[in-house]
Amino acid sequence: MNKVDPGRYHQLLPEVIPLLASEELLFGAKAQATRYAYAEAIIELGERNPKVVVLDADVSKSVGTSKFAEKFPDRSFNFGVAEQNMMAAAAGMATAGLIPFATTYAVFASMRALDQVRNSIHYPRLNVKIAASHGGLTPGPDGVTHQGQEDLSLIRAIAHSTIVAAADAPTTKLAVWAAAEWDGPVYLSFTRDPVPILFDMSYPFEIGRAVVIREGEDLTIVAIRDMVCQALLAAEMLAGEGIQARVIDCHTLKPLDEGTILEAARQTGAIVTAESNIMYGGLGSAVAEVLVENYPIPMKRVAVGNRFAESGPYRALIKKYGLSAEHIAGAAREVLQRKRR
């Protein structure tokens, strides 16, 4: 087993670092679904800010916002399975000075209600926060109808959109609170399944600012949401081969932190992106656009390919569809070979 060098890491909890040398990070670390972190954060936010209201589309028990409804019944609204109506109502509430958090699953927020999300919220730049659970392949057992593998791409394509997909529970809380302070629409992406808790509340979260969480000179791995833990595992696999990978938690997809991306490109000369979103239009596309226009270097995208995933356990799907730490490490070896040519 490779011995982990703690000096290369920033922000990670001390107890997490020794777990990076094996899959113990996935099975032995404390974990929480970020949808539940959102439910906790919104209650704390509701206590501080009376303008915050929560709208649900029949997912309050699944996401956990039913607890907000119990505490603030006059500021909680359940629209049933009517996501379009919920988004339109959220827009109306925002025009009245409220800060609505419209809560549903990623597939419904980004597809079923896309008309209202685009025309009623983003076009007038209203102060609506879209809280989207079940992002990427994290709803594995729920199947393709509930796997939000396209949501980041679809929302990114809308003008005035801001997209945040935090890596764990503490940073999700920070993201929710930051979204409430952000002027304009914010799309927040959460996981259905638990993800390892990597950080604590001292994490320097800021919308639009990626964070380097591992130092490395040979290449960079840029990851988002549930893929951050896989990127860290991949970095330690590579370290066992004498390859030092920088790892960036790119929690904000839009606006992308181009400065941090380009600095990594210039200093390491090769980049791998990792996301459980479809490979078209998401993190990989965003990073590639920045590189091709400013500093072209070898790059490889790790993402869901041109297919729909089947129903199954989340971790099994991650491996089957090429998103695991092993696949990220393989992509890293490929870009290193191209870099050395």
Buried (B, 14 or more C-beta within 10 A) or exposed (E): EEEBBEEBBBBBBEEBBBBBBBEBBBEBBEBBBBBBBBBBBBBEBBEEEEBBBBBBBBBBEBBBBBBBBEEBEEBBBBBEEBBBBBBBBBBBBBEEEBBBBBBBBBBBBBBBBBEBBBBBBBBBEBBBBBBBBBBBBBBBBBEBEBBBBBBBBBBBEBEBBBBBBBBBBBBBBBBBBBBBEBEBBBBBBBBBBBBBBBBBEEBEBBBBBBBBBBBBEBBBBBBBBBBBBBBBBBBBBBBEEEBBBBBBBBBBBBEBBBEBBBBBBEEBBBBBBBBBBBBBBBBBBBBBEBBEEEBEBBBBBBBBEEEEBEBBEBBEBBEBBBBBBBBBBBBBBBBBEEBEE
